[in-house]
Amino acid sequence: MNVSVIVFPGANCDRDAAYVTRDLLSQPTQMVWHEDSDLQNPDLVIVPGGFSYGDYLRCGAIARFSPALQSTLDHANRGGLVLGICNGFQILTEAGLLPGALVRNRDLHFVCDRVPLRVERTDLVWTHHYTPDQIITLPIAHGEGCYYADRDTLKSLDDNQQIVFRYSNTAGEITNIDNPNGSLNGIAGLCNRQGNVLGMMPHPERASDPLLGNTDGLALFKSVLTQQLQMA
């Protein structure tokens, strides 16, 4: 599986993502500078977390215009896999690859924590190493992670089963008190209708190395790798 990780000025999770695919899973991985339109023939493009362009204007608003991101749109429209994590999720919504928007957290505070999530779908390229309704724990670190969309968009997401992860408690219940940022319907991650583009605020790459004591995020990357090997 050939992986390209886009590097923006202000990104701080690009090396974390590359460490998972290159060092933990032994897959060819290259870093692609934001000004470069050549993605180097990837199977998977990762748009990482951080603060691209210093979050000027708003999160992801400038990054969407970068040459690398324009090539990522072409890659996604051809059916290629794209994973946006945290700031990457914000960028994908700004670019129109995913619906809705990420806005200021409910309490207007930056949140940095580990939170439980309920896995909503296990039939995707991203999630078949999980079990239905599995509760996993992933780190979060964001100031603008509140998912917002209008009523029709939220209904469409439900109708088309595009919600992949929801914030929950350890029993799998979706409650306001267990929602760290106020995201509507507890949405922590969602995909496009085709399922080849995934955006999520929690950080699976920060829960992949056994040395860190949590590998709940590694199953996501293993899911993609297994699928690619089966297709080879």
DRENTOR-485371 format. One record per residue (C-alpha): residue in three letters; residue number from 1; x, y, z. Coordinates in nm, 2 decimals. Each point is the difference from the previous one (the first is absolute). Layout:
<pts>
pt residuo->ALA num->NUM X->X Y->Y Z->Z
...
</pts>
This chain:
<pts>
pt residuo->MET num->1 X->0.00 Y->0.00 Z->0.00
pt residuo->ASN num->2 X->0.15 Y->0.33 Z->-0.11
pt residuo->VAL num->3 X->-0.07 Y->0.28 Z->0.24
pt residuo->SER num->4 X->0.04 Y->0.38 Z->-0.04
pt residuo->VAL num->5 X->-0.02 Y->0.23 Z->0.29
pt residuo->ILE num->6 X->-0.05 Y->0.37 Z->-0.08
pt residuo->VAL num->7 X->0.21 Y->0.24 Z->0.19
pt residuo->PHE num->8 X->-0.13 Y->0.35 Z->0.06
pt residuo->PRO num->9 X->0.17 Y->0.29 Z->0.19
pt residuo->GLY num->10 X->-0.13 Y->-0.04 Z->0.35
pt residuo->ALA num->11 X->-0.08 Y->-0.37 Z->-0.03
pt residuo->ASN num->12 X->0.11 Y->-0.19 Z->0.31
pt residuo->CYS num->13 X->-0.13 Y->-0.35 Z->-0.05
pt residuo->ASP num->14 X->0.14 Y->-0.08 Z->-0.34
pt residuo->ARG num->15 X->0.30 Y->-0.20 Z->0.14
pt residuo->ASP num->16 X->-0.23 Y->-0.18 Z->0.24
pt residuo->ALA num->17 X->-0.21 Y->-0.12 Z->-0.29
pt residuo->ALA num->18 X->0.31 Y->-0.10 Z->-0.20
pt residuo->TYR num->19 X->0.14 Y->-0.19 Z->0.30
pt residuo->VAL num->20 X->-0.31 Y->-0.22 Z->0.01
pt residuo->THR num->21 X->0.00 Y->-0.09 Z->-0.37
pt residuo->ARG num->22 X->0.38 Y->-0.01 Z->-0.06
pt residuo->ASP num->23 X->0.14 Y->-0.13 Z->0.33
pt residuo->LEU num->24 X->-0.28 Y->-0.20 Z->0.16
pt residuo->LEU num->25 X->-0.16 Y->-0.14 Z->-0.32
pt residuo->SER num->26 X->0.31 Y->0.01 Z->-0.22
pt residuo->GLN num->27 X->-0.17 Y->0.17 Z->-0.30
pt residuo->PRO num->28 X->0.16 Y->0.23 Z->-0.25
pt residuo->THR num->29 X->-0.07 Y->0.35 Z->0.13
pt residuo->GLN num->30 X->0.10 Y->0.34 Z->-0.13
pt residuo->MET num->31 X->-0.05 Y->0.35 Z->0.12
pt residuo->VAL num->32 X->-0.15 Y->0.24 Z->-0.25
pt residuo->TRP num->33 X->0.06 Y->0.37 Z->0.04
pt residuo->HIS num->34 X->-0.32 Y->0.21 Z->-0.03
pt residuo->GLU num->35 X->0.13 Y->0.18 Z->-0.31
pt residuo->ASP num->36 X->0.07 Y->-0.32 Z->-0.19
pt residuo->SER num->37 X->-0.28 Y->-0.12 Z->-0.22
pt residuo->ASP num->38 X->0.16 Y->-0.34 Z->-0.06
pt residuo->LEU num->39 X->-0.13 Y->-0.24 Z->0.27
pt residuo->GLN num->40 X->0.23 Y->-0.28 Z->-0.12
pt residuo->ASN num->41 X->-0.26 Y->-0.25 Z->-0.10
pt residuo->PRO num->42 X->-0.15 Y->-0.08 Z->0.34
pt residuo->ASP num->43 X->-0.26 Y->-0.26 Z->0.10
pt residuo->LEU num->44 X->-0.08 Y->0.21 Z->0.31
pt residuo->VAL num->45 X->0.04 Y->0.37 Z->0.05
pt residuo->ILE num->46 X->0.01 Y->0.12 Z->0.37
pt residuo->VAL num->47 X->-0.09 Y->0.36 Z->0.07
pt residuo->PRO num->48 X->0.14 Y->0.03 Z->0.36
pt residuo->GLY num->49 X->-0.08 Y->0.20 Z->0.31
pt residuo->GLY num->50 X->0.16 Y->0.32 Z->0.12
pt residuo->PHE num->51 X->-0.05 Y->0.36 Z->-0.08
pt residuo->SER num->52 X->0.04 Y->0.04 Z->-0.38
pt residuo->TYR num->53 X->0.10 Y->0.36 Z->-0.09
pt residuo->GLY num->54 X->-0.04 Y->0.09 Z->0.37
pt residuo->ASP num->55 X->-0.38 Y->-0.05 Z->-0.03
pt residuo->TYR num->56 X->-0.02 Y->0.36 Z->-0.14
pt residuo->LEU num->57 X->-0.35 Y->0.09 Z->-0.12
pt residuo->ARG num->58 X->-0.13 Y->-0.32 Z->0.14
pt residuo->CYS num->59 X->0.12 Y->-0.36 Z->0.02
pt residuo->GLY num->60 X->0.07 Y->-0.15 Z->-0.34
pt residuo->ALA num->61 X->-0.12 Y->0.31 Z->-0.19
pt residuo->ILE num->62 X->0.34 Y->0.06 Z->-0.16
pt residuo->ALA num->63 X->0.12 Y->-0.36 Z->-0.03
pt residuo->ARG num->64 X->-0.28 Y->-0.09 Z->-0.23
pt residuo->PHE num->65 X->0.16 Y->0.21 Z->-0.27
pt residuo->SER num->66 X->0.35 Y->-0.16 Z->0.01
pt residuo->PRO num->67 X->0.12 Y->-0.19 Z->-0.31
pt residuo->ALA num->68 X->0.03 Y->-0.33 Z->0.20
pt residuo->LEU num->69 X->-0.36 Y->0.03 Z->0.12
pt residuo->GLN num->70 X->-0.12 Y->0.07 Z->-0.35
pt residuo->SER num->71 X->0.17 Y->-0.33 Z->-0.11
pt residuo->THR num->72 X->-0.16 Y->-0.17 Z->0.30
pt residuo->LEU num->73 X->-0.34 Y->0.10 Z->-0.13
pt residuo->ASP num->74 X->0.08 Y->-0.15 Z->-0.33
pt residuo->HIS num->75 X->0.12 Y->-0.32 Z->0.17
pt residuo->ALA num->76 X->-0.32 Y->-0.02 Z->0.21
pt residuo->ASN num->77 X->-0.22 Y->0.06 Z->-0.30
pt residuo->ARG num->78 X->0.17 Y->-0.29 Z->-0.18
pt residuo->GLY num->79 X->-0.09 Y->-0.23 Z->0.30
pt residuo->GLY num->80 X->0.33 Y->0.03 Z->0.18
pt residuo->LEU num->81 X->0.02 Y->-0.02 Z->0.38
pt residuo->VAL num->82 X->0.02 Y->0.32 Z->0.20
pt residuo->LEU num->83 X->0.03 Y->0.02 Z->0.38
pt residuo->GLY num->84 X->-0.04 Y->0.34 Z->0.17
pt residuo->ILE num->85 X->0.09 Y->0.01 Z->0.37
pt residuo->CYS num->86 X->-0.09 Y->0.30 Z->0.22
pt residuo->ASN num->87 X->0.12 Y->0.30 Z->-0.20
pt residuo->GLY num->88 X->-0.01 Y->-0.24 Z->-0.30
pt residuo->PHE num->89 X->-0.37 Y->-0.05 Z->0.07
pt residuo->GLN num->90 X->-0.05 Y->0.38 Z->0.01
pt residuo->ILE num->91 X->0.19 Y->0.03 Z->-0.33
pt residuo->LEU num->92 X->-0.22 Y->-0.27 Z->-0.17
pt residuo->THR num->93 X->-0.32 Y->0.18 Z->0.10
pt residuo->GLU num->94 X->0.14 Y->0.33 Z->-0.12
pt residuo->ALA num->95 X->0.09 Y->-0.16 Z->-0.33
pt residuo->GLY num->96 X->-0.34 Y->-0.15 Z->-0.04
pt residuo->LEU num->97 X->0.11 Y->-0.36 Z->0.01
pt residuo->LEU num->98 X->-0.21 Y->-0.05 Z->0.31
pt residuo->PRO num->99 X->-0.32 Y->0.18 Z->0.10
pt residuo->GLY num->100 X->-0.05 Y->0.23 Z->0.29
pt residuo->ALA num->101 X->0.26 Y->0.21 Z->0.20
pt residuo->LEU num->102 X->0.21 Y->-0.01 Z->0.31
pt residuo->VAL num->103 X->-0.06 Y->0.30 Z->0.22
pt residuo->ARG num->104 X->0.11 Y->0.12 Z->0.35
pt residuo->ASN num->105 X->-0.05 Y->-0.25 Z->0.28
pt residuo->ARG num->106 X->-0.32 Y->0.04 Z->0.20
pt residuo->ASP num->107 X->0.18 Y->0.15 Z->0.31
pt residuo->LEU num->108 X->0.24 Y->0.20 Z->-0.22
pt residuo->HIS num->109 X->0.30 Y->-0.18 Z->0.16
pt residuo->PHE num->110 X->0.27 Y->-0.20 Z->-0.16
pt residuo->VAL num->111 X->-0.05 Y->-0.37 Z->0.11
pt residuo->CYS num->112 X->0.28 Y->-0.25 Z->0.03
pt residuo->ASP num->113 X->-0.11 Y->-0.33 Z->0.14
pt residuo->ARG num->114 X->-0.06 Y->-0.37 Z->-0.07
pt residuo->VAL num->115 X->-0.36 Y->-0.08 Z->-0.08
pt residuo->PRO num->116 X->-0.21 Y->-0.31 Z->-0.07
pt residuo->LEU num->117 X->-0.15 Y->-0.04 Z->-0.35
pt residuo->ARG num->118 X->-0.26 Y->-0.23 Z->-0.13
pt residuo->VAL num->119 X->0.07 Y->-0.16 Z->-0.34
pt residuo->GLU num->120 X->-0.31 Y->0.04 Z->-0.21
pt residuo->ARG num->121 X->0.11 Y->-0.19 Z->-0.31
pt residuo->THR num->122 X->0.23 Y->-0.30 Z->-0.05
pt residuo->ASP num->123 X->-0.06 Y->-0.06 Z->-0.37
pt residuo->LEU num->124 X->0.23 Y->0.27 Z->-0.12
pt residuo->VAL num->125 X->0.36 Y->-0.02 Z->-0.12
pt residuo->TRP num->126 X->0.08 Y->0.20 Z->0.31
pt residuo->THR num->127 X->-0.17 Y->-0.21 Z->0.27
pt residuo->HIS num->128 X->-0.03 Y->-0.37 Z->-0.08
pt residuo->HIS num->129 X->0.26 Y->-0.08 Z->0.27
pt residuo->TYR num->130 X->-0.25 Y->0.14 Z->0.26
pt residuo->THR num->131 X->-0.32 Y->-0.18 Z->0.12
pt residuo->PRO num->132 X->-0.35 Y->0.15 Z->-0.02
pt residuo->ASP num->133 X->-0.07 Y->0.26 Z->0.27
pt residuo->GLN num->134 X->0.36 Y->-0.05 Z->0.14
pt residuo->ILE num->135 X->0.10 Y->0.26 Z->0.25
pt residuo->ILE num->136 X->0.35 Y->0.13 Z->-0.06
pt residuo->THR num->137 X->0.21 Y->0.27 Z->0.16
pt residuo->LEU num->138 X->0.19 Y->0.26 Z->-0.20
pt residuo->PRO num->139 X->0.17 Y->0.33 Z->0.08
pt residuo->ILE num->140 X->-0.15 Y->0.34 Z->-0.10
pt residuo->ALA num->141 X->0.17 Y->0.34 Z->-0.01
pt residuo->HIS num->142 X->-0.20 Y->0.28 Z->-0.16
pt residuo->GLY num->143 X->-0.16 Y->0.34 Z->0.05
pt residuo->GLU num->144 X->-0.23 Y->-0.02 Z->-0.30
pt residuo->GLY num->145 X->-0.13 Y->-0.35 Z->0.00
pt residuo->CYS num->146 X->-0.37 Y->0.05 Z->0.03
pt residuo->TYR num->147 X->-0.16 Y->-0.16 Z->-0.30
pt residuo->TYR num->148 X->-0.29 Y->0.20 Z->-0.14
pt residuo->ALA num->149 X->-0.23 Y->-0.05 Z->-0.30
pt residuo->ASP num->150 X->-0.35 Y->0.11 Z->-0.08
pt residuo->ARG num->151 X->-0.30 Y->-0.23 Z->0.07
pt residuo->ASP num->152 X->-0.02 Y->-0.13 Z->-0.35
pt residuo->THR num->153 X->0.37 Y->-0.09 Z->-0.01
pt residuo->LEU num->154 X->-0.02 Y->-0.18 Z->0.33
pt residuo->LYS num->155 X->-0.30 Y->-0.20 Z->-0.12
pt residuo->SER num->156 X->0.19 Y->-0.09 Z->-0.32
pt residuo->LEU num->157 X->0.30 Y->-0.11 Z->0.20
pt residuo->ASP num->158 X->-0.23 Y->-0.24 Z->0.20
pt residuo->ASP num->159 X->-0.19 Y->-0.12 Z->-0.30
pt residuo->ASN num->160 X->0.32 Y->-0.08 Z->-0.19
pt residuo->GLN num->161 X->0.18 Y->-0.15 Z->0.30
pt residuo->GLN num->162 X->0.29 Y->0.25 Z->-0.03
pt residuo->ILE num->163 X->0.06 Y->0.04 Z->0.37
pt residuo->VAL num->164 X->0.30 Y->-0.23 Z->0.09
pt residuo->PHE num->165 X->0.08 Y->0.10 Z->0.36
pt residuo->ARG num->166 X->-0.20 Y->0.17 Z->0.27
pt residuo->TYR num->167 X->0.11 Y->0.14 Z->0.34
pt residuo->SER num->168 X->-0.15 Y->-0.23 Z->0.27
pt residuo->ASN num->169 X->0.05 Y->-0.11 Z->0.36
pt residuo->THR num->170 X->0.17 Y->-0.33 Z->0.08
pt residuo->ALA num->171 X->-0.34 Y->-0.18 Z->-0.02
pt residuo->GLY num->172 X->-0.05 Y->0.13 Z->-0.36
pt residuo->GLU num->173 X->-0.27 Y->0.25 Z->0.09
pt residuo->ILE num->174 X->-0.01 Y->0.32 Z->-0.19
pt residuo->THR num->175 X->-0.05 Y->0.28 Z->0.25
pt residuo->ASN num->176 X->0.06 Y->0.38 Z->0.02
pt residuo->ILE num->177 X->0.22 Y->-0.04 Z->0.31
pt residuo->ASP num->178 X->0.23 Y->-0.24 Z->-0.19
pt residuo->ASN num->179 X->0.03 Y->0.22 Z->-0.30
pt residuo->PRO num->180 X->0.32 Y->0.20 Z->0.04
pt residuo->ASN num->181 X->-0.06 Y->0.27 Z->-0.25
pt residuo->GLY num->182 X->-0.38 Y->0.02 Z->-0.07
pt residuo->SER num->183 X->0.01 Y->-0.17 Z->-0.34
pt residuo->LEU num->184 X->-0.35 Y->-0.05 Z->-0.13
pt residuo->ASN num->185 X->-0.13 Y->-0.36 Z->0.04
pt residuo->GLY num->186 X->0.33 Y->-0.08 Z->0.17
pt residuo->ILE num->187 X->0.18 Y->-0.02 Z->-0.34
pt residuo->ALA num->188 X->0.37 Y->-0.06 Z->0.04
pt residuo->GLY num->189 X->0.07 Y->-0.14 Z->-0.35
pt residuo->LEU num->190 X->-0.18 Y->-0.04 Z->-0.33
pt residuo->CYS num->191 X->0.06 Y->-0.11 Z->-0.35
pt residuo->ASN num->192 X->-0.12 Y->0.10 Z->-0.35
pt residuo->ARG num->193 X->-0.27 Y->-0.20 Z->-0.16
pt residuo->GLN num->194 X->0.25 Y->-0.21 Z->-0.19
pt residuo->GLY num->195 X->0.19 Y->-0.08 Z->0.32
pt residuo->ASN num->196 X->0.34 Y->0.08 Z->-0.14
pt residuo->VAL num->197 X->0.04 Y->0.33 Z->0.19
pt residuo->LEU num->198 X->0.00 Y->0.00 Z->0.38
pt residuo->GLY num->199 X->0.03 Y->0.30 Z->0.23
pt residuo->MET num->200 X->0.03 Y->-0.03 Z->0.38
pt residuo->MET num->201 X->0.09 Y->0.24 Z->0.29
pt residuo->PRO num->202 X->0.16 Y->-0.27 Z->0.23
pt residuo->HIS num->203 X->0.35 Y->-0.11 Z->-0.07
pt residuo->PRO num->204 X->0.04 Y->-0.37 Z->-0.09
pt residuo->GLU num->205 X->0.37 Y->0.05 Z->-0.08
pt residuo->ARG num->206 X->0.06 Y->0.10 Z->0.37
pt residuo->ALA num->207 X->-0.15 Y->-0.33 Z->0.11
pt residuo->SER num->208 X->0.19 Y->-0.25 Z->-0.21
pt residuo->ASP num->209 X->0.34 Y->-0.07 Z->0.16
pt residuo->PRO num->210 X->-0.01 Y->-0.26 Z->0.28
pt residuo->LEU num->211 X->0.26 Y->0.20 Z->0.18
pt residuo->LEU num->212 X->-0.27 Y->0.27 Z->0.06
pt residuo->GLY num->213 X->-0.23 Y->-0.25 Z->0.17
pt residuo->ASN num->214 X->-0.29 Y->0.02 Z->-0.25
pt residuo->THR num->215 X->-0.03 Y->-0.15 Z->-0.35
pt residuo->ASP num->216 X->-0.37 Y->0.07 Z->-0.06
pt residuo->GLY num->217 X->0.10 Y->0.22 Z->-0.30
pt residuo->LEU num->218 X->0.23 Y->-0.25 Z->-0.16
pt residuo->ALA num->219 X->-0.30 Y->-0.21 Z->-0.11
pt residuo->LEU num->220 X->-0.11 Y->0.28 Z->-0.23
pt residuo->PHE num->221 X->0.33 Y->0.00 Z->-0.19
pt residuo->LYS num->222 X->0.01 Y->-0.38 Z->0.00
pt residuo->SER num->223 X->-0.35 Y->-0.01 Z->-0.15
pt residuo->VAL num->224 X->0.13 Y->0.21 Z->-0.29
pt residuo->LEU num->225 X->0.31 Y->-0.21 Z->-0.04
pt residuo->THR num->226 X->-0.19 Y->-0.33 Z->0.00
pt residuo->GLN num->227 X->-0.24 Y->0.14 Z->-0.27
pt residuo->GLN num->228 X->0.28 Y->0.11 Z->-0.22
pt residuo->LEU num->229 X->0.18 Y->-0.33 Z->0.03
pt residuo->GLN num->230 X->-0.32 Y->-0.18 Z->-0.10
pt residuo->MET num->231 X->-0.03 Y->0.22 Z->-0.30
pt residuo->ALA num->232 X->0.36 Y->-0.05 Z->-0.11
</pts>
